[in-house]
Amino acid sequence: EQGGKPLAAEEIERIRSQVPEWQLCNASTSISRSWRAQDFNEACDFLKRVAILSQNEAHQPRSVRLELVRGKEEVTVVCSTPRLKGLSYADFMLALKIDLMASTWT
């Protein structure tokens, strides 16, 4: 992960175009995205798919949340690299792969 340093702001802006649905948060030290599910079981299925994907990538998201929002389940994934106290290429690669997986999930 680029010599133990988080990505610079310019690099983050360049790479963000690959995952436009993800939002920068926490002073640009993480990215997040939420998805709506039809019910609890569908949300849990999505969580499981994210877990398997991140395990295969050997880069787990910083957090994954399941919340009940206005009668719909919402899954939020937050990616960052705590060891670097910022974002790495691996965070953006995981976000891209989650997006690809999500496009076949719904």
JOCORCOR-V778357 format. One record per pair of residues at least 24 apart in sequence whose C-alpha atoms are under 10 Angstrom apart, sorted by the first residue. I is the first residue (numbers start at 1). J is the second residue. D is the distance in Angstrom with one decimal. If there is no record, write none. Layout:
I/J/D ; I/J/D
This chain:
1/81/9.3 ; 1/84/8.7 ; 1/87/9.5 ; 1/88/6.2 ; 1/89/6.8 ; 1/90/7.2 ; 1/91/9.9 ; 2/88/7.7 ; 2/89/8.1 ; 2/90/10.0 ; 3/84/9.8 ; 4/83/8.2 ; 4/84/6.3 ; 4/85/9.9 ; 4/88/9.1 ; 5/83/9.2 ; 5/84/5.9 ; 5/85/8.5 ; 5/86/8.2 ; 5/87/8.8 ; 5/88/8.0 ; 6/80/9.5 ; 6/81/8.0 ; 6/82/9.7 ; 6/83/9.1 ; 6/84/5.5 ; 6/85/6.9 ; 6/86/5.0 ; 6/87/5.3 ; 6/88/5.6 ; 6/89/8.8 ; 7/84/9.1 ; 7/86/7.1 ; 7/87/5.7 ; 7/88/5.6 ; 7/89/7.5 ; 8/86/9.2 ; 8/87/8.6 ; 8/88/9.3 ; 9/87/9.6 ; 11/88/9.8 ; 11/89/9.4 ; 12/87/7.9 ; 12/88/8.7 ; 12/89/8.9 ; 12/92/9.0 ; 15/89/8.5 ; 15/92/7.4 ; 15/93/9.7 ; 16/92/7.7 ; 16/96/10.0 ; 18/92/8.2 ; 18/93/9.2 ; 18/95/9.2 ; 18/96/7.2 ; 19/92/7.5 ; 19/93/9.2 ; 19/95/6.9 ; 19/96/6.0 ; 19/97/9.7 ; 19/98/9.9 ; 19/99/7.8 ; 20/96/9.7 ; 21/95/9.7 ; 21/96/10.0 ; 21/99/8.8 ; 22/77/9.4 ; 22/78/9.1 ; 22/79/9.7 ; 22/92/9.4 ; 22/95/7.8 ; 22/96/9.4 ; 22/99/9.4 ; 23/78/9.4 ; 24/78/9.6 ; 24/79/9.8 ; 24/87/9.9 ; 25/78/9.0 ; 25/79/9.8 ; 25/80/9.9 ; 26/80/9.9 ; 26/86/9.2 ; 27/86/9.1 ; 28/80/9.5 ; 28/86/7.4 ; 28/87/7.7 ; 29/79/8.9 ; 29/80/6.5 ; 29/81/8.3 ; 29/82/8.9 ; 29/84/9.2 ; 29/85/6.7 ; 29/86/4.1 ; 29/87/5.5 ; 29/88/9.2 ; 30/61/9.7 ; 30/62/8.4 ; 30/78/6.6 ; 30/79/5.5 ; 30/80/4.6 ; 30/81/7.9 ; 30/82/9.2 ; 30/85/9.0 ; 30/86/6.3 ; 30/87/5.9 ; 30/88/9.2 ; 30/91/8.3 ; 30/92/9.8 ; 31/61/9.8 ; 31/62/9.6 ; 31/77/8.3 ; 31/78/5.7 ; 31/79/5.4 ; 31/80/6.7 ; 31/86/9.7 ; 31/87/8.0 ; 31/91/8.1 ; 31/92/8.4 ; 31/95/8.4 ; 32/61/9.6 ; 32/62/9.7 ; 32/63/9.3 ; 32/64/9.5 ; 32/76/6.9 ; 32/77/5.5 ; 32/78/4.3 ; 32/79/6.3 ; 32/80/9.0 ; 32/95/8.6 ; 33/64/9.9 ; 33/75/8.3 ; 33/76/5.6 ; 33/77/5.6 ; 33/78/6.8 ; 33/79/9.0 ; 33/95/8.7 ; 33/98/9.9 ; 33/99/9.4 ; 34/64/9.6 ; 34/65/9.1 ; 34/66/9.5 ; 34/74/6.5 ; 34/75/5.4 ; 34/76/4.1 ; 34/77/6.4 ; 34/78/8.9 ; 35/66/9.7 ; 35/73/8.5 ; 35/74/5.6 ; 35/75/5.3 ; 35/76/6.5 ; 35/77/8.7 ; 35/102/8.6 ; 35/106/9.8 ; 36/66/9.8 ; 36/67/9.7 ; 36/68/9.7 ; 36/69/8.9 ; 36/72/6.7 ; 36/73/5.9 ; 36/74/4.5 ; 36/75/6.4 ; 36/76/8.9 ; 36/106/9.5 ; 37/66/10.0 ; 37/68/9.9 ; 37/72/6.5 ; 37/73/5.2 ; 37/74/6.1 ; 37/75/7.6 ; 37/106/8.4 ; 38/71/9.1 ; 38/72/6.2 ; 38/73/6.6 ; 38/74/8.9 ; 38/106/9.6 ; 39/68/9.4 ; 39/71/8.7 ; 39/72/6.4 ; 39/73/5.9 ; 39/74/9.1 ; 40/66/8.9 ; 40/67/9.5 ; 40/68/8.7 ; 40/72/8.2 ; 40/73/6.0 ; 40/74/9.0 ; 41/73/9.2 ; 42/73/8.5 ; 42/105/9.3 ; 42/106/9.3 ; 43/67/9.3 ; 43/72/9.4 ; 43/73/6.3 ; 43/74/7.0 ; 43/75/6.5 ; 44/73/9.3 ; 44/75/8.7 ; 45/105/9.1 ; 46/75/7.9 ; 46/98/9.9 ; 46/101/9.2 ; 46/102/7.9 ; 46/105/7.5 ; 46/106/9.4 ; 47/75/7.4 ; 47/76/9.3 ; 47/77/9.1 ; 49/98/8.7 ; 49/101/8.0 ; 49/102/8.9 ; 49/105/9.1 ; 50/77/8.7 ; 50/94/9.4 ; 50/95/10.0 ; 50/97/9.3 ; 50/98/6.7 ; 50/99/10.0 ; 50/101/8.3 ; 50/102/8.9 ; 53/94/8.2 ; 53/97/7.9 ; 53/98/7.5 ; 53/101/8.5 ; 54/94/7.0 ; 54/95/9.7 ; 54/97/9.0 ; 54/98/8.6 ; 57/90/8.7 ; 57/93/9.1 ; 57/94/7.4 ; 57/97/9.4 ; 58/90/9.3 ; 58/94/9.6 ; 59/90/6.9 ; 59/91/7.6 ; 59/93/9.5 ; 59/94/7.4 ; 60/90/9.5 ; 60/91/8.7 ; 60/94/8.3 ; 61/90/9.9 ; 61/91/7.6 ; 61/94/8.0 ; 61/95/8.9 ; 62/91/9.4
